[in-house]
Structure formats: structure tokens, C-alpha cells
Amino acid sequence: MGAPTPDRTGLAGSDAPLQEVYDLAMLDLDGVVYVGPDAVPGAPDHVAAAREAGMRVAFITNNASRPPSTVAAHLTELGVQADDTDVVTSAQAAARVLLERLGEGARVAVLGAEGLLQAVREAGLEAVDVEDDDAVALVTGYGPDVLWRDIMRGAVRVRDGLWWVASNTDMSIPTAYGTAPGHGVLVDTVRRFSEVEPVVAGKPARPLLDETVRRVGGARPLMVGDRLDTDIEGARSAGIDALLVLTGVTGLPELVAARPEERPTYLASDLGGLAATHEAPEVDGTGARLGGWTVSSDGGGLRVEGQGAVDDWWRAVAAAAWAHLDETGDAVATDGLEPPR
């Protein structure tokens, strides 16, 4: 994956646009490229511009239920050019983990949806029922039609020694009727019953990022995501630089409370950050300055003065907030702190 990113607690700078510095953008999907059924405004154009600059683009997802072809078709409908080979899922990463340990032809019990079944078979493994006595491993993934009786049987077999790979540990997923329990809830249930920790393939674990580079190529990858605890933490654990975009779940309260392992290399409002240069904030104690903005500690909060670009406001606030958190152990209050529009 290249040389590890040096440990740092603040944002880095880049004198050249990121799409010229890095040769592979690994884009998380929900909150980065689309939100629910709609493309993030500007995302199709930003992806196209990155490709025109010579950057490879991969679309990666912890969702193990959908085959890459389904994901690619959805992206194409939204105006984002995508082939099946551009999409890498946690199901494919889990299948790679199984293949490397067990070899082709191994019998693997599958608890999940079509995306997981397809990935296991395409890896050269034999997908079998959880009742199959000759199964040498269990792999689990999100599947709305997975039966409780099969979960019970799988949990007992894991407790009794069957090797277990989990596609991801996401505790929630977005649905048309709101946020719902994700595969992480099943993982937690089986883990607590069996007292066994699974090998995890999806973010923030490393296998999904490794599988993306293996499939798509690239010597200088950049992870692009909207979640601190999966996208950004996963990138840092793999020694990969990361761009956090603010089109998804991370808002001001989450950003200022980010632990060092959750802090991105770069920060931008949206995927337009790929085409931009990035100036690092100047940090002094628990204050920061950048692009006309000056941020200082004000009791348990921050005072922001000046004017300038919106992204520079976010970067300066993040840098000051992290410096305050590292020095005091407490996240700053965000009451009354409003980003410019």
C-alpha cells in the first residue's frame, strides 16, 4: 500500500491538486457520491474531472448485499460513469480473506444476500448452507432475508470452533424508512454468544482497502469518505492518506470530537476538493489561522474571526478544536458556532 502516512494530529497541505498528487481515489458511496436515491450535487462532474486528470476511481462500499453490477448500474443512472470492475465491496474483500487462508474449492457457509454469495463463488470457493458439516468457515454479511434459525446455527458452530469472517461491523444502515440495524448488530449478537471475534473485511479494517488497490491498481491511493469511524480510521490504519467530505454524516459536533486516529489528511466540502490545492492551517497552542480566518479558544468553545473561503473556515476550526482536545482531553462546545454559507 506504499509507505505509511506519518502520524499527525492535524491537517496536511498540498501545493498541487489532490487528483494530480494521488493516482487512485477510493470513493465511499453513501454520503460521498450519493445520498439515498440522489447523486450528491456536483459529484458526477467532480468524478469525471478526476478521471480527466488521470486519476483512477474506485467506488468502495461496506454493503455486502449488492453485487458490483447492481451498484455500477445505480451509479450510471445517477450520471456517474461506472463499470462493474470499478466497484469493490466488503463481500469481495471477505472472499479474498477466505481464499488466501483456505484455498480454492473450500466449502464456506454463507449467511448473507446475493452480493456475498456471488463474491464467494467468483473467488473459487464453494458456497454451502450453514448446516453443511463439511464447511470449514462461516462468512456473514447484511441480508434482509437471512433467517433467525440460520443465525442461531451459525452462532453455535462459531462457538464450537468454525472459523468466522464478517463482511463488516456497521451497526446501522440507511433505508427508505429511516436508519435501521446493520450487519454489525448480527455480528455483535454472534460475538457475545460465541465469545469469538471474527476477522472483519470491511472498513475500518484493512482488507477492503487492500482489495481495492489489488483490483483497480494505483501506487498512491487516497481514501475519500464522509465517516470518521470507518472511512478515515480505516485509511489511517492502512497507512493511506484520506480526504473527508462534508456531504454525509460528519457535521461540526463529530468533527471537533475526532480522535487522532479518526482525523483526515485533508478536508473539503465535497468531491470538488479533489481538484483543489490544500493549505495546512497554522496552529499556535489551541488556536489556528488559515486563509483569513483566526480561531481561538474561548473557555470551552471556539471564537472565529475574519473572513475567507468556507473550506478554510472548516479546516481552521478543525485544527483548533483538535489542538484543544489533545491538550485538555475535552471536545470544544459547538453551540453558537455557525459555518459561513
N, C-alpha and C positions, 0 to 999 in steps of 0.2 A: 504493500500500500504506500510505499515511499517512506521518507524519514518522518518520525513522529513530530507533530506540532509542539513546539516548546510550551511548557506550562505557563499560562498567563492568566491574570485575573481581569484584564481589560481588553478593549477592542484594539485591533491592529489596523494599520494603514496600508493602502496600496496606491502607488502612483499611476498605475495603469488600470484600465477597466478589468473587472474580475474575469470577464469572458475572454480576455487575452492572456491573463495570468494562469488560469486553470484550463485544462483540456477536457474535463468531464464535469458536467453539472448533474448531480443526483438529486432530482426533484421529488420531494414528498408530494402527495397528491391533494388530499382534502385540506383546505386552508392555505394552499400554495398555488396550485394550478386551478382548482375549482373549489367551490363551497356548495355542497349539496348538488343540485342538478345544473348549476350555472358556473361558467368559467369566471374566475377572478378577473375583474376588469383589467384589460391590457395584457393579460397573461399570454394569449396566443401570439401577440406581436412580440412580446419580450422573448419567448421561446424561439421564435423564428429568427430574431436578431442575434441571439446567442449562437444559433447554428450557422448563420451567415458569417459570423466572426470566426468560425472554425471549431466551435466547441461541440463536443459530443453531448447529447442529452439523454438521460435515462430517467424513467418515471418509476419510483420505487414505493412500495406500499406494504404495511404490516398486515393488511387484509389478505387472509389466505383463502377466502371463499371463492373469489372470482378468478378464472383463468386469464392470462395476459391478453388473449384475443378480445375478451369482453371489455377489459379496461381500455385497450387501444381503440376499440370501436367507440366507446363513450368519449374519449378524448377527441377523436376525429369529429364526432358530432358537435363538439364544442369549439371546433376550429383550430385545435392543436394537432398538428401532424404527428402521428404516432403509429409505428408498426408493432407487431407482436413482440419483436426482438428488442424493442425499446423499453419494455415493461418488465420489471423484476419484482417478484413477490416474496413474502416470507415463506410461502409454501415451497417455492423453488429453493430458497436457502435451506429450509428444513430438509428437503430431499437430498441436497448436496451433503449436509451433515451426516445423514443416514448412509448415503452411498460411500462416503470416504471411510466410514468405520466398518460397514457391513459388506460392501462389495455388491456387484450386480447380481440380480436374481434373489436377493434376500427377501424373505417374507415379512412384510411390515403391516401391522394392524393400523387401520386409518379411522380416526374419528374426526370427521370434518365434512366440508362441502366439496363440490366438483373441482374447484381450483386445487385443493390439496390432493385429491385422488389423481388428477391429471399430472401434477408435478411429480408425484411418487412414481407413476408409471413411466413418464418420459425420462426419468433418471435411470431407468432399467431395473427398478425394484418391483416386486410383486405385491400389489395391494390386496390385503385379505381382511376378513371380518375379525372383530375383536375377540370372537370365540375361537379363532383358529389356534390350536395348541402348538402349531409349529412356528408361529410368529416369533421373531427374535427382537422385535422392537414395537413400540407404540408411538404414533405421531398424532398430535391433536391440533386442531385449528377451528376457527369460528365456523359454525354450521347451524343455521336455524332449525334444521330438521334432525339434528343428532338426538337420539333417544336417551332418556334417563337410564334405562336398563343397560345401554351400551356404556354410558359413563360409569355406572356402578361396576360393571365387569372390568372395564379398563383400569379403574382405580384399584380394584383388588389385585389385578395382575401386576400393576406397578408396585404395589406394596409387597408382592411376593417375588419381585426381582426383575420384572420386564423392563428393559431399557426404554426411557421416555424422552422424546423430543417434542417440544412445544413450538408452534409457529411464532407465537408472540405472547406477551402478557398484558396487552391493552385491557384495562378494566372497563372501558366504555367505548361505544361506537355510535356514530351519528346515524339516525334513521329518519324516515319520513314522519314518524310520530314522536320525535324527540330523542334525546340521548338515552341509550339502552345499555344493558350489561354486555360487555365484550368477552372475548375468549379468556381474558385474564381472570374472570370470575370462575370459569371452569378450572383453570389452572390452579387457582387458589384452593378450590374445593378438593381436587385430587391431591395437591401437595399436603394439605393439612391432614387428610385421611391417611395417606400413604407414608407421610414423613419423608418423602423423596423430592429432591429438587430436580426439575427437568433441565435438559440442555435447551436453551432458548435460541431461536434462529433470528427473530425479528429485532428491530431497534428497541431499546438501546444496545442490545447485544451486537456483536460484530459480524456474524455470518452473512446477514443480508447485504451489508456494505461490501464485504469481500466478494460475494456472488455477483454483485452489480459490476464491479471492476472486471471480474473474470469474464462476464458475458459481453459487456459493452466496450471494454478497453479504456485506456486512459492512464497516464503516468502521474498526473497532477489533479486528482479529483477534488471537488468541492461539494459538500453536502448543503442542500438548501431546504430548510424546513420552517415550520411555524410553532413546533412544540419544543420546549426546553428539555423536558424529561425523557424524550425519545430521540428526536432528530438531532438536537445539539449534543446531548450527553452521549449518544451513540457515536457521533462523529469524533468527539474528543477522545473517547475510549479507544477508537481505532486510529488515532493519530492523524485525523483528517480535518482540514480547515472547514468552517461552517459559516453560512450566511443565514441569519434569522430574518424572516419577513414577517410583517405585522398584519397580514391579511387573514390570519387564522385565530387560534385560541389564545395567543400570548398578548396580554394587554399590559398596561402600566404596573398594576399590582404584582403580576407574575414576574415581570422583567426586573423590577428593583429588588426582588427577593431571590434572584437566581444565585444558586451556589456556584463556586468556581468551576465545577465540572459541567455546569449547565450553561456557561457563558459562551456566546458565539465569537467567532473571529471578526465577523462583520455584521452590520445591522442595516436594514433598509425597509422602507415602507412596503415595497412589493418586489416582484421579479425584475423591475427596472434597475434594481441595484446591481444586477449582473453587468450592465453596460456602463456603470459609473465607476469613477475613482473613489477611494475611501480615505479620508484623512482621519488619523487617530486623534482622539481627544487628548488634551494636555491636562494631566491630573496633578493637583497640588494638595496634599493632605487628603481631605474628604471633599474637595471641590474639583471642578473641571471646567475647561474652556474649549470651545470649538465653534468656528465659523460665525462669530458674532454673539454667541450665547455664553453666559457665565453662570455657573451653577455652584451654589454654596450651601453648606449645611445650615439649617435653621431649626435648632432644637432637634426634634425627632423627625423633621421633614426636610425639604429642599426649597431654596429660593432660586428662581430662574429669572435672569435679567438679560436684556439685549434683544436682538432680532437676527433672523437669518433663515436658512433653509430648514424645512420641517425635519428632514432626516438628521441634520446636525443637532437639533434640539433633542431628539430621542437618544442620540449617541452620547451627548454631553450628560444628559440626565442619567443614563445607564452607568456611565463611568463614575460619576459622583456617588450614585446610590451604592454601587458595588464597593467603592472605597470605604464608604460609611459602614456598610455591612461587615467588611473584613476587619475594620478597626474596632467596632462596637459589638458585633455579633447580632445586631438588630437591624431588620429591614426598615427603611425610611417609610413614613406615612405618606400616602399619595393624595390625601384629602386636599382639595383645592388646587391641585396641580393639573393644569389643563394644557395639552399639547396644542401648538398653533395649527390652524387649518389652512 
